Amino acid sequence: MTKVTQFIPLTSNTMFKELFGKNKRYVSLLLSWQLELDYKYVYKNIQYIDKYLGIDKSIKDYKFETDVIVVLDDTFYNIEMNNGYWPGLENRNLAYLNRIFTSQFNKGDDKEVFNKAKKVIQINYNSYNEPKDKNNGESVMYDLINEVVTSDRESQININLAKVKEKSYNKVTKKLTGIEKIARVLLSENRKDVDFEMNEETEKLLEKIEELSSKVKIIGAYNKEKEEAMIKRSIASQAMEDGISKGIRQGISQGISQGINQGITKTVKNMLKKNLDIDTISEVSGMSKNDILKLKTS
C-alpha cells in the first residue's frame, strides 16, 4: 500500500461516509470513544441500520440520507459530520432524529410498542463557525459540547471539534478523553496530528485513512465534493447579491426574493454552458430537474 503524508480531510462527506459508514470496525472504535465503552463490547453488539431511513431509494429526487445510523443495546445512534453551516441545518438534523424515532412504529401498533421504543441519540461532529446572529452575520463557535434533550427518548449532542482539540493540547496524551481522541483524529491532516497512544485498533484506523487517501476513486469523489461546495457558495453569494441589488432598484418587498431566483437561474444557465450534469446542478442549486431541462431547451 502506498503511504501518504497528507490525509484527505475526515470532515469531508466523502471520507467520513467511506470510513465510518461502511466498516463496523471503525464506527465501533468511534462509538467506543464517544461513549467511553470497551471497544470489543461495542464491536460485538453494534448493528448498522439503513441510512436512508426507510425512504424509497428509487425516488432519486428525494434524498433523505444520513451519514451513519447504528443500534447498540436499547439505543439508536445517528452520527453526523457537519463540515459547514447552512440555514436549515439544525432543522435537517432534527428531521433525521425524528424520522429515526418514528421508524420504529407502524400504523395500528398497540400501546406497548410505543412504550418500549428505543432511545435515539444524534451525535453531531461540527467543523464550522456557528452563526450566533443570522441577521448581522456574526459567528461564534459554541463551547465544546452542547447537549439538547428534546424528550426522554430523543436527544442531540453537538460537539465543536476544533474547540475540543484546542482544549486537549496541554494534556498528557494518555489522559485524553474519548471525545478528545475523536477530535484529534477527525481533524488530523497526517499521522503526527493524531498524537496519542496507539493500540491495534487505532493503528488499523490510521492505516485505513492512509489507504483511502491514496485511492484514485476517493480522491476524485473528494475533488467533486469540493467543486460542488464552491459552486454552492458561488450560487448563494451571487444570488444574494443580485437579489439585494434588484430589491433596492425596485423598492418593493418582493424584489429580493425575485432577484434571488433570477440570480439562481443565471448561475444554472452558466453551469449548463459548462456541461455539468443535471443531477449535480439540481443538488447544488435546489432547482428541480424539470425546470433545469426547460432552461436547457429554451
C-alpha positions as CSV (number, residue, x, y, z in Angstrom):
1,M,0.0,0.0,0.0
2,T,1.2,3.5,-0.9
3,K,2.0,5.6,2.2
4,V,0.6,9.2,2.1
5,T,1.8,12.1,4.1
6,Q,-1.4,14.1,3.8
7,F,-4.9,12.8,4.7
8,I,-8.0,13.6,2.7
9,P,-9.9,15.5,5.4
10,L,-12.1,13.2,7.5
11,T,-14.5,16.1,7.9
12,S,-15.4,15.7,4.3
13,N,-18.6,13.8,3.4
14,T,-16.5,11.6,1.1
15,M,-14.1,10.3,3.7
16,F,-16.4,10.3,6.7
17,K,-19.1,8.1,5.0
18,E,-16.5,5.8,3.4
19,L,-14.6,5.3,6.6
20,F,-17.4,5.1,9.2
21,G,-20.5,4.3,7.1
22,K,-19.2,1.1,5.6
23,N,-16.9,-0.6,8.2
24,K,-18.1,-1.9,11.5
25,R,-14.5,-1.9,12.9
26,Y,-14.0,1.8,12.6
27,V,-17.5,3.0,13.6
28,S,-17.2,0.7,16.7
29,L,-13.9,2.5,17.6
30,L,-15.5,5.9,17.1
31,L,-18.5,5.0,19.3
32,S,-16.4,3.3,22.0
33,W,-14.5,6.6,22.3
34,Q,-17.7,8.7,22.3
35,L,-19.4,6.6,24.9
36,E,-16.3,5.6,26.9
37,L,-17.1,1.9,26.4
38,D,-14.9,-1.1,25.8
39,Y,-14.2,-1.4,22.0
40,K,-14.7,-5.2,21.9
41,Y,-18.1,-4.9,23.6
42,V,-19.3,-2.2,21.1
43,Y,-17.9,-4.2,18.1
44,K,-19.7,-7.4,19.3
45,N,-23.1,-5.7,19.9
46,I,-23.4,-2.9,17.3
47,Q,-25.5,-3.2,14.2
48,Y,-25.8,-0.9,11.2
49,I,-29.3,0.5,10.3
50,D,-30.4,1.6,6.8
51,K,-29.1,5.1,6.4
52,Y,-31.9,6.0,4.0
53,L,-34.4,6.0,6.9
54,G,-36.8,3.8,5.1
55,I,-37.3,6.2,2.2
56,D,-37.9,4.6,-1.2
57,K,-34.4,4.9,-2.8
58,S,-36.0,4.7,-6.3
59,I,-37.3,8.2,-5.8
60,K,-34.0,9.8,-6.8
61,D,-35.3,13.4,-6.4
62,Y,-36.0,12.9,-2.7
63,K,-32.8,12.4,-0.7
64,F,-33.1,11.6,3.0
65,E,-29.7,10.0,3.6
66,T,-27.9,10.2,6.9
67,D,-24.2,9.7,7.4
68,V,-24.3,6.7,9.9
69,I,-27.0,5.0,11.9
70,V,-26.3,2.1,14.3
71,V,-28.1,0.5,17.1
72,L,-26.4,-0.6,20.4
73,D,-28.4,-2.2,23.2
74,D,-31.6,-0.1,23.5
75,T,-30.4,3.0,21.6
76,F,-30.1,4.2,18.1
77,Y,-27.1,6.4,17.4
78,N,-27.3,8.7,14.4
79,I,-23.8,10.1,13.7
80,E,-23.5,13.1,11.5
81,M,-20.5,15.0,10.2
82,N,-21.4,18.7,9.6
83,N,-18.5,20.3,7.8
84,G,-20.2,23.6,7.0
85,Y,-23.1,25.7,8.3
86,W,-26.1,26.5,6.1
87,P,-29.6,27.9,7.0
88,G,-31.8,25.0,8.0
89,L,-29.0,22.6,9.1
90,E,-30.5,22.3,12.6
91,N,-33.9,21.6,11.2
92,R,-32.4,18.9,8.8
93,N,-30.7,17.2,11.8
94,L,-33.9,17.4,13.8
95,A,-35.8,15.8,10.9
96,Y,-33.3,12.9,10.9
97,L,-33.7,12.5,14.6
98,N,-37.5,12.4,14.5
99,R,-37.5,10.2,11.4
100,I,-35.4,7.6,13.1
101,F,-37.6,7.6,16.2
102,T,-40.8,7.3,14.2
103,S,-39.4,4.5,12.0
104,Q,-39.9,2.1,15.0
105,F,-43.7,2.3,14.6
106,N,-46.3,1.1,12.2
107,K,-50.0,2.1,11.8
108,G,-52.1,0.1,14.2
109,D,-49.3,-0.6,16.7
110,D,-50.6,-1.1,20.3
111,K,-49.6,1.0,23.3
112,E,-46.9,-1.5,24.4
113,V,-44.9,-0.9,21.2
114,F,-44.7,2.8,21.8
115,N,-43.8,2.2,25.5
116,K,-40.9,0.0,24.5
117,A,-39.5,2.4,21.9
118,K,-35.7,2.6,21.7
119,K,-33.9,5.9,22.5
120,V,-32.4,7.9,19.7
121,I,-29.2,9.9,20.2
122,Q,-27.9,12.1,17.4
123,I,-24.2,12.9,17.6
124,N,-23.2,15.9,15.5
125,Y,-19.5,16.4,14.9
126,N,-19.4,20.0,13.9
127,S,-16.5,21.6,12.0
128,Y,-17.8,25.1,11.3
129,N,-18.4,28.5,12.8
130,E,-22.0,28.5,14.1
131,P,-23.9,31.8,13.3
132,K,-24.9,33.4,16.6
133,D,-26.9,36.1,14.9
134,K,-28.1,35.2,11.5
135,N,-29.2,38.8,10.8
136,N,-25.8,40.6,11.0
137,G,-23.6,37.6,10.1
138,E,-21.6,37.4,13.3
139,S,-20.4,33.9,14.0
140,V,-19.0,32.1,17.0
141,M,-18.4,28.5,17.9
142,Y,-20.3,27.2,20.9
143,D,-18.2,26.0,23.7
144,L,-17.1,22.4,23.4
145,I,-20.2,20.2,23.8
146,N,-23.8,21.1,23.8
147,E,-26.5,18.5,24.6
148,V,-30.1,19.2,23.6
149,V,-32.7,16.9,25.0
150,T,-36.0,17.0,23.1
151,S,-37.6,14.3,25.2
152,D,-36.6,11.4,27.4
153,R,-36.3,9.3,24.2
154,E,-34.6,11.8,21.8
155,S,-31.5,13.9,22.3
156,Q,-28.8,15.6,20.3
157,I,-25.1,16.0,21.2
158,N,-23.3,18.8,19.4
159,I,-19.5,18.6,19.5
160,N,-17.3,21.5,18.5
161,L,-14.3,19.6,17.1
162,A,-11.9,22.5,16.9
163,K,-12.6,23.7,20.5
164,V,-12.3,20.1,21.9
165,K,-9.0,19.6,20.1
166,E,-7.7,23.0,21.3
167,K,-8.6,22.3,24.9
168,S,-6.6,19.0,24.7
169,Y,-3.3,20.5,23.6
170,N,-1.7,20.7,27.0
171,K,-3.0,17.4,28.3
172,V,-0.9,14.2,28.8
173,T,-1.9,12.1,25.8
174,K,-2.5,9.1,28.0
175,K,-5.3,11.0,29.8
176,L,-7.2,12.2,26.7
177,T,-10.9,11.6,26.9
178,G,-12.6,9.6,24.1
179,I,-14.1,12.8,22.6
180,E,-10.7,14.4,22.6
181,K,-9.3,11.5,20.7
182,I,-12.2,11.8,18.2
183,A,-11.5,15.5,17.7
184,R,-7.8,14.8,17.0
185,V,-8.5,12.0,14.6
186,L,-11.3,13.8,12.6
187,L,-9.2,17.0,12.3
188,S,-5.9,15.3,11.5
189,E,-4.0,16.1,8.4
190,N,-1.4,13.3,8.9
191,R,-0.3,10.7,11.4
192,K,1.5,13.3,13.6
193,D,-1.7,15.2,14.2
194,V,-3.3,12.3,16.0
195,D,-0.6,12.3,18.6
196,F,-1.9,9.9,21.3
197,E,-1.1,6.4,22.4
198,M,-1.7,3.9,19.7
199,N,-3.2,0.5,20.1
200,E,-4.1,-2.2,17.5
201,E,-7.4,-0.7,16.5
202,T,-6.2,2.9,16.3
203,E,-3.3,1.8,14.1
204,K,-5.7,-0.1,11.8
205,L,-7.8,3.1,11.6
206,L,-4.8,5.2,10.6
207,E,-3.8,2.6,8.0
208,K,-7.3,2.7,6.5
209,I,-7.2,6.5,6.4
210,E,-3.9,6.3,4.5
211,E,-5.3,3.7,2.1
212,L,-8.4,5.7,1.3
213,S,-6.4,8.9,0.9
214,S,-4.3,7.3,-1.8
215,K,-7.2,5.8,-3.8
216,V,-8.0,7.5,-7.1
217,K,-11.7,6.9,-6.7
218,I,-11.8,8.6,-3.3
219,I,-9.6,11.5,-4.4
220,G,-11.9,12.0,-7.4
221,A,-15.0,12.0,-5.2
222,Y,-13.4,14.4,-2.7
223,N,-12.4,16.8,-5.5
224,K,-16.0,16.7,-6.8
225,E,-17.3,17.4,-3.3
226,K,-15.0,20.5,-3.1
227,E,-16.2,21.7,-6.5
228,E,-19.8,21.4,-5.6
229,A,-19.2,23.2,-2.3
230,M,-17.5,26.0,-4.2
231,I,-20.5,26.2,-6.6
232,K,-22.9,26.3,-3.7
233,R,-21.1,29.2,-2.2
234,S,-20.9,31.0,-5.5
235,I,-24.7,30.5,-6.1
236,A,-25.5,31.8,-2.6
237,S,-23.2,34.8,-3.0
238,Q,-24.3,35.7,-6.5
239,A,-28.0,35.1,-5.8
240,M,-27.9,37.2,-2.7
241,E,-26.0,40.0,-4.4
242,D,-28.4,40.0,-7.4
243,G,-31.4,39.8,-5.2
244,I,-30.5,42.6,-2.9
245,S,-29.5,44.8,-5.9
246,K,-32.8,44.1,-7.6
247,G,-34.8,44.7,-4.4
248,I,-33.2,48.1,-3.9
249,R,-33.8,49.1,-7.5
250,Q,-37.4,48.0,-7.4
251,G,-38.1,49.3,-4.0
252,I,-40.7,46.6,-3.3
253,S,-40.8,43.8,-0.8
254,Q,-40.8,41.1,-3.4
255,G,-37.6,42.4,-5.1
256,I,-35.1,40.4,-3.1
257,S,-37.0,37.2,-3.5
258,Q,-37.4,37.7,-7.2
259,G,-33.8,38.8,-7.6
260,I,-32.5,35.7,-5.8
261,N,-34.5,33.5,-8.1
262,Q,-33.1,35.3,-11.1
263,G,-29.6,35.0,-9.7
264,I,-30.0,31.2,-9.3
265,T,-31.4,30.9,-12.8
266,K,-28.5,32.9,-14.2
267,T,-26.0,30.6,-12.4
268,V,-27.8,27.5,-13.5
269,K,-27.6,28.6,-17.1
270,N,-23.8,29.2,-16.7
271,M,-23.4,25.6,-15.3
272,L,-25.3,24.2,-18.2
273,K,-22.9,26.0,-20.6
274,K,-20.1,24.2,-18.7
275,N,-21.9,20.9,-19.4
276,L,-22.3,19.9,-15.7
277,D,-24.7,17.0,-15.3
278,I,-28.3,17.7,-14.4
279,D,-28.2,15.8,-11.1
280,T,-25.2,17.9,-9.8
281,I,-26.9,21.2,-10.9
282,S,-30.1,20.3,-9.2
283,E,-28.4,19.3,-6.0
284,V,-26.3,22.4,-5.6
285,S,-28.9,24.9,-6.8
286,G,-32.1,23.5,-5.4
287,M,-33.8,23.8,-8.7
288,S,-35.9,20.8,-9.9
289,K,-34.6,18.7,-12.8
290,N,-37.7,19.6,-14.9
291,D,-37.0,23.3,-14.5
292,I,-33.4,22.8,-15.4
293,L,-34.3,20.9,-18.5
294,K,-36.7,23.7,-19.5
295,L,-33.9,26.2,-19.2
296,K,-31.6,23.9,-21.2
297,T,-34.1,23.6,-24.1
298,S,-35.3,27.2,-24.0
